[in-house]
């Protein structure tokens, strides 16, 4: 069964992480509020960090794991 993913438009250039989290949450049936996620992720005029997105995702019920790998490892 293929699920549709609802597109979520960014409000501005710094809102991409929050928009992606909203789309991911929607795919898994979680209802979220953009302003709440912006607060939870510590969105600033410089954007949001991966840590901020990770913390916001955990606060809405996801489990996250951070890691580092090279592009070559990712594509092999």
C-alpha positions as CSV (number, residue, x, y, z in Angstrom):
1,X,0.0,0.0,0.0
2,X,1.4,3.4,-1.0
3,X,0.6,6.4,1.1
4,X,0.4,9.9,-0.3
5,X,2.6,12.5,1.3
6,X,1.0,16.0,1.6
7,X,3.2,18.8,0.5
8,X,3.9,21.5,3.1
9,X,5.1,24.8,1.7
10,X,7.9,26.6,3.6
11,X,7.0,30.0,5.0
12,X,10.5,31.3,4.3
13,X,14.0,30.0,3.5
14,X,14.7,29.1,7.2
15,X,11.6,26.9,7.5
16,X,12.7,23.9,5.5
17,X,13.5,21.6,8.4
18,X,10.1,22.3,10.1
19,X,8.3,21.8,6.8
20,X,10.0,18.4,6.3
21,X,9.1,17.4,9.8
22,X,5.5,18.3,9.2
23,X,5.4,16.2,6.1
24,X,7.1,13.2,7.8
25,X,4.7,13.5,10.8
26,X,1.7,13.6,8.4
27,X,2.9,10.5,6.7
28,X,2.9,8.6,10.0
29,X,-0.5,10.0,11.0
30,X,0.7,12.6,13.5
31,X,-1.1,15.9,13.5
32,X,1.3,18.8,14.1
33,X,1.2,22.6,14.4
34,X,3.8,24.6,12.5
35,X,4.2,27.3,15.1
36,X,4.6,24.7,17.9
37,X,7.3,22.9,15.8
38,X,9.1,26.1,15.2
39,X,9.2,26.7,18.9
40,X,10.2,23.1,19.8
41,X,13.0,23.2,17.2
42,X,14.4,26.5,18.4
43,X,14.0,28.0,14.9
44,X,15.9,31.3,14.6
45,X,16.7,33.8,11.8
46,X,19.6,31.5,10.9
47,X,17.3,28.5,10.5
48,X,17.3,25.3,12.6
49,X,20.0,22.8,13.5
50,X,19.8,19.1,13.0
51,X,19.8,18.8,16.8
52,X,16.8,21.2,17.0
53,X,14.8,19.1,14.4
54,X,15.8,16.0,16.3
55,X,14.5,17.4,19.6
56,X,11.3,18.6,18.1
57,X,10.7,15.2,16.4
58,X,11.2,13.4,19.8
59,X,8.8,15.8,21.5
60,X,6.0,14.8,19.0
61,X,6.7,11.1,19.4
62,X,9.5,10.1,17.1
63,X,12.7,8.3,18.1
64,X,15.8,9.9,16.5
65,X,19.4,8.8,16.1
66,X,22.1,11.2,15.0
67,X,25.1,10.0,13.0
68,X,27.7,11.1,10.6
69,X,28.7,9.5,7.3
70,X,30.3,10.6,4.1
71,X,28.4,11.1,0.8
72,X,30.4,8.1,-0.7
73,X,29.3,5.8,2.1
74,X,25.7,7.0,1.7
75,X,25.6,6.3,-2.0
76,X,27.4,2.9,-1.9
